[in-house]
Amino acid sequence: MIYTITLNPALDRILTVETILYDNPNRVTKEETYAGGKGIDVSKVLTKLNVENKALGFAGGFIGLELEGCLLNLGVNCEFIRISGETRTNIIINDLGKKKQISFNSHGPMIKSFELMEMINAIKGLKDANYVTISGSIPLGVSPIIYRKIVEIAKDKGATVLLDADDEPLKAGIMGKPHIIKPNVHELERLVDRELKNLEAITEAAVEVQKRGIEIVLVSMGPDGMILVAKDERLWASPPKVKVENTIGAGDSAVAGFIHGAILGENKKEALMRAVATGTAATLIRDVSITDDYIKKLLVQTKVNKI
């Protein structure tokens, strides 16, 4: 079983406008609501690919109920710890004129100590955990060290652990030595505390982090693809050229693709290609292009080179 853990899920409200007007009313041409959060997005993609998984997280208030309802309608198997606070709402503005998106992400609710311990006990009780992903930010009231604790618990359960976080939660989680981490370039820069201007610099930083006891470091680079650094391999996968319609959740879709490849028994190179193809599919029409057939079409256009 694959488990995804999202301590700070959200309801993503996407507003589309022709162009953003300052000091003037902005007419919304389209409004959409989705269950969001990095681990939630991983579960949504895995579910679309018919890969059995369960999403774990905190949920509270009416927004939390709506979040669960959205996932239920998508067929996502989930188990949330109910909290006294209200699940956060993120606002994403889709500017058609500039072909850009602006995200306003809330901090999220305050988590009480007993609620945190309910989550810890739920993780300790996971059954047949093959893969566990730990993704995203942490809510108020929770120390970043929680990611180290969750990594260690999941490893004790015999699971392969993938961590996808930023800043202090990423630094804390790495102390537990997860098997795989998936920062993007900016997250990797913050981790090593220096600017990474080119592929060589990114690779060197990934090698540096991998030597801390991480088996695989995946670094997503947007339209430039993804690199994989392991003890015995350094690979760069470049995606096919597509017309990007949406960038939200592309990195999380790549995580789902890599795990999917591992479940299928693929080697590192093949799983990397699947990660890039799945992430690319997510940049097209939201949720529509993520199918086995479409990913297969993108796979044959995905190129891999040794670094």
Secondary structure, DSSP 4 states (H G I P E B T S, - for coil): -EEEEESS-EEEEEEEESS--TTS---EEEEEEEEESHHHHHHHHHHHTT--EEEEEEE-HHHHHHHHHHHHHHT--EEEEE-SSPPEEEEEEEETTTTEEEEE----PBPPHHHHHHHHHHHHT-SS-SEEEEES---BT--THHHHHHHHHHHHTT-EEEEE--HHHHHHHHTT--SEE--BHHHHHHHHTS---SHHHHHHHHHHHHTTT-SEEEEE-GGG-EEEEESS-EEEEEPPP------TTHHHHHHHHHHHHHHTT--HHHHHHHHHHHHHHHTSSTTTS-SHHHHHHHHTT-EEEE-
